[in-house]
Amino acid sequence: MTTELRTLGKDDWNVWYDNLLRAFGGASEPAEERELWQALAQYDRSIGAWDGDQCVGTAGAFDFRITVPGGAVVPAAGVTMVSVAATHRRRGVLTSMMRRQLDDVRSWGEPLAVLTASEPVIYGRFGYGLATHRLGAEIDTTRVRLSVPPGTDDVRLRYAEPADVLDLCETVYARRVPERPGMLERRPGWERVELLDTDRHRDGASPLQCVVAERAGGGDGDGSDVVGYARFRIKPVWGPGGAEGVVALSALEAVDPAAHAALWRFLFDIDLTAKIVAHRLPVDEPALHLVSDIRRCGLQLKDDLYVRLVDVGAALRARTYQAPLDVVFEVEDAFCPWNEGRWRLSGDPKGATCERTADAADLSLSVRELGAVYLGGVSLASLAAAGRVRELRQGAVAEASTGFLASGSAPWLPHGF
């Protein structure tokens, strides 16, 4: 390989970003969106591969903080904007960028790297394991009804301009972050991503709309407290029988079951619509327990967040475990050899220790499997049944699998990056 890797400079941004867009098909991007990603870009955490004066590869890493089982929020490198020019495939460009990037992440003291993959086949060889899924849904609201919990009628809903209530919605979001593994703390500027509303985002639908849920007795000065919100667009559709509009749900967060149900009921009841489409719901979405006919909700499971343990010891110490465990892992990690070897993990719901050991191993696995189970949404037992984890001490799989599973909500990534 004759390419050179170097940290991104501000003067290189446009060439670097144009290379990224070309690698993803070359479609133009609205100026508003491009300017926002440039504002969010962290140049000292981004690298480019250069062949002379031509950019042929890109990779970035946002400084995120992600919730892990137990509620702690842990530093994580949000790997993003990865591309290789079609003219330079199979020359080691991607491998060299992944090598450089993981070395950098380790030097920054961040125990985790996370990403969403355009092509899932790519990142397993670099130690990333599939840790969360998301649900897509197409709910036929002409045939499906909701059964809402007590207190739903006590929640008041009102329309608001999305930008006008952004701070209130962000407060709700922040309350939700510690409750579910996989959620990201909103770093400065990232709230603006939630309001992107270009023609590409609309895809023939209305401008972004917002409804907030309020309950009396709050402390915001008008006697009410914002307890949830929904952002959505309406796409008018007319068929032979009349209106068949689509509600395109962008985001919905609520702090309690009644507010959650009130928002979903509102979406179901919007006039001139026949369908709700959502592309990013948690696999344990509560609304699915309120519907009258699950088969008419058009559910589709998709892979989402991939997790890579950059520092095995620090990462496993950062989370808690829902049942006591004391297990020795034999970890394989050829790409980040500092992780290889035996690690003793001792933990329970209160905390954990994880240190190197010379004791006999109980389980053998690669760092990829550790990444998959890290947020508690994937079972070690299922990986063992697939032959991806080897049990060296009888009973060790059951012990470790129970401990690793999330004790509350399923892990979920609330937005892409």
RACOR-V544832 format. One record per residue. N is the residue number from 1. PHI is phi in whole degrees, 0 to 359 (none if undefined). NEAR is the number of other C-alpha atoms within 8 Angstrom. Layout:
N;PHI;NEAR / N;PHI;NEAR
This chain:
1;none;5 / 2;256;4 / 3;283;9 / 4;245;7 / 5;263;9 / 6;209;8 / 7;297;10 / 8;292;12 / 9;257;8 / 10;301;6 / 11;289;5 / 12;267;8 / 13;305;10 / 14;297;7 / 15;295;8 / 16;300;12 / 17;288;9 / 18;297;8 / 19;297;14 / 20;299;14 / 21;298;11 / 22;296;10 / 23;295;11 / 24;261;8 / 25;115;6 / 26;85;7 / 27;293;7 / 28;291;5 / 29;241;6 / 30;304;7 / 31;303;6 / 32;300;8 / 33;289;10 / 34;300;9 / 35;296;8 / 36;293;10 / 37;294;8 / 38;293;8 / 39;294;6 / 40;277;8 / 41;301;9 / 42;249;9 / 43;299;10 / 44;286;8 / 45;248;10 / 46;239;13 / 47;229;14 / 48;232;14 / 49;257;14 / 50;237;13 / 51;249;10 / 52;67;5 / 53;262;5 / 54;256;6 / 55;281;12 / 56;235;13 / 57;199;16 / 58;221;18 / 59;197;13 / 60;230;14 / 61;209;11 / 62;289;11 / 63;268;8 / 64;272;11 / 65;229;10 / 66;239;13 / 67;285;16 / 68;241;14 / 69;307;14 / 70;106;8 / 71;98;11 / 72;293;10 / 73;251;10 / 74;246;9 / 75;300;11 / 76;211;13 / 77;277;13 / 78;271;13 / 79;291;13 / 80;206;11 / 81;53;8 / 82;269;10 / 83;205;12 / 84;227;13 / 85;300;11 / 86;300;6 / 87;286;5 / 88;235;9 / 89;288;9 / 90;59;5 / 91;241;6 / 92;86;8 / 93;296;14 / 94;297;9 / 95;300;7 / 96;294;8 / 97;291;13 / 98;295;9 / 99;298;9 / 100;298;8 / 101;295;8 / 102;293;11 / 103;299;8 / 104;296;8 / 105;302;13 / 106;298;11 / 107;293;7 / 108;280;6 / 109;77;6 / 110;262;13 / 111;283;14 / 112;230;13 / 113;234;15 / 114;225;13 / 115;201;10 / 116;250;11 / 117;253;10 / 118;292;4 / 119;226;5 / 120;300;7 / 121;292;5 / 122;285;7 / 123;264;9 / 124;300;10 / 125;289;6 / 126;258;7 / 127;95;14 / 128;272;16 / 129;245;14 / 130;290;11 / 131;250;16 / 132;223;16 / 133;240;12 / 134;227;15 / 135;257;13 / 136;259;14 / 137;215;13 / 138;230;12 / 139;266;11 / 140;281;11 / 141;283;11 / 142;278;6 / 143;241;7 / 144;255;12 / 145;240;9 / 146;252;8 / 147;246;7 / 148;263;10 / 149;281;8 / 150;303;6 / 151;95;7 / 152;300;11 / 153;290;7 / 154;277;6 / 155;268;12 / 156;261;8 / 157;248;10 / 158;212;7 / 159;289;8 / 160;206;10 / 161;296;8 / 162;308;11 / 163;290;6 / 164;291;7 / 165;249;9 / 166;302;9 / 167;297;7 / 168;296;8 / 169;293;12 / 170;295;9 / 171;295;8 / 172;298;14 / 173;302;9 / 174;298;10 / 175;294;9 / 176;278;11 / 177;304;12 / 178;289;12 / 179;275;8 / 180;220;16 / 181;303;18 / 182;95;13 / 183;286;13 / 184;256;11 / 185;300;11 / 186;281;7 / 187;285;7 / 188;307;5 / 189;95;7 / 190;288;9 / 191;297;11 / 192;290;8 / 193;298;8 / 194;294;6 / 195;255;9 / 196;303;9 / 197;212;9 / 198;274;9 / 199;302;7 / 200;295;6 / 201;290;7 / 202;285;12 / 203;50;6 / 204;89;6 / 205;266;9 / 206;289;9 / 207;302;7 / 208;300;11 / 209;244;12 / 210;218;12 / 211;236;12 / 212;252;14 / 213;256;15 / 214;231;13 / 215;229;12 / 216;297;7 / 217;100;7 / 218;280;11 / 219;241;8 / 220;266;7 / 221;103;6 / 222;247;6 / 223;81;9 / 224;228;12 / 225;233;11 / 226;285;13 / 227;241;13 / 228;175;16 / 229;202;15 / 230;224;13 / 231;246;13 / 232;197;12 / 233;230;14 / 234;246;10 / 235;253;11 / 236;293;11 / 237;223;9 / 238;234;9 / 239;244;7 / 240;302;4 / 241;265;5 / 242;122;6 / 243;289;11 / 244;224;12 / 245;299;13 / 246;242;13 / 247;267;13 / 248;263;11 / 249;280;13 / 250;264;10 / 251;201;8 / 252;212;10 / 253;225;11 / 254;209;12 / 255;266;11 / 256;207;7 / 257;300;8 / 258;294;12 / 259;295;15 / 260;300;13 / 261;293;12 / 262;297;14 / 263;293;15 / 264;295;9 / 265;298;10 / 266;302;8 / 267;297;9 / 268;296;10 / 269;259;6 / 270;294;7 / 271;300;4 / 272;66;8 / 273;238;13 / 274;227;11 / 275;206;14 / 276;249;15 / 277;244;12 / 278;227;11 / 279;251;10 / 280;218;9 / 281;247;10 / 282;293;12 / 283;294;10 / 284;253;7 / 285;311;7 / 286;300;6 / 287;299;9 / 288;291;8 / 289;269;5 / 290;256;9 / 291;279;11 / 292;277;8 / 293;213;9 / 294;295;8 / 295;291;6 / 296;263;10 / 297;260;11 / 298;54;10 / 299;284;9 / 300;218;7 / 301;269;9 / 302;227;8 / 303;292;8 / 304;221;12 / 305;268;14 / 306;254;15 / 307;241;15 / 308;232;14 / 309;280;14 / 310;275;14 / 311;232;11 / 312;302;9 / 313;298;10 / 314;294;9 / 315;295;12 / 316;289;12 / 317;286;11 / 318;284;11 / 319;249;13 / 320;252;13 / 321;227;18 / 322;286;12 / 323;222;9 / 324;303;10 / 325;213;12 / 326;213;9 / 327;218;12 / 328;253;14 / 329;263;14 / 330;262;13 / 331;257;13 / 332;259;11 / 333;202;12 / 334;294;6 / 335;281;7 / 336;234;9 / 337;297;7 / 338;295;5 / 339;270;11 / 340;291;11 / 341;118;9 / 342;261;13 / 343;230;13 / 344;263;13 / 345;253;14 / 346;237;11 / 347;201;14 / 348;200;13 / 349;296;10 / 350;265;7 / 351;163;11 / 352;204;14 / 353;236;10 / 354;210;12 / 355;225;8 / 356;294;9 / 357;209;8 / 358;259;5 / 359;293;6 / 360;298;5 / 361;282;12 / 362;263;12 / 363;221;15 / 364;239;13 / 365;198;13 / 366;263;11 / 367;297;14 / 368;297;11 / 369;291;13 / 370;299;12 / 371;295;17 / 372;296;16 / 373;268;14 / 374;299;12 / 375;273;17 / 376;89;15 / 377;263;13 / 378;241;12 / 379;271;11 / 380;301;13 / 381;297;9 / 382;292;8 / 383;292;11 / 384;295;12 / 385;295;8 / 386;273;7 / 387;84;7 / 388;270;9 / 389;231;14 / 390;256;9 / 391;272;12 / 392;256;9 / 393;233;8 / 394;302;6 / 395;93;7 / 396;292;12 / 397;297;12 / 398;298;8 / 399;298;9 / 400;290;12 / 401;298;11 / 402;297;9 / 403;294;12 / 404;283;14 / 405;297;14 / 406;295;14 / 407;272;7 / 408;239;5 / 409;287;9 / 410;294;12 / 411;294;14 / 412;201;14 / 413;264;13 / 414;285;8 / 415;203;5 / 416;281;5 / 417;206;5
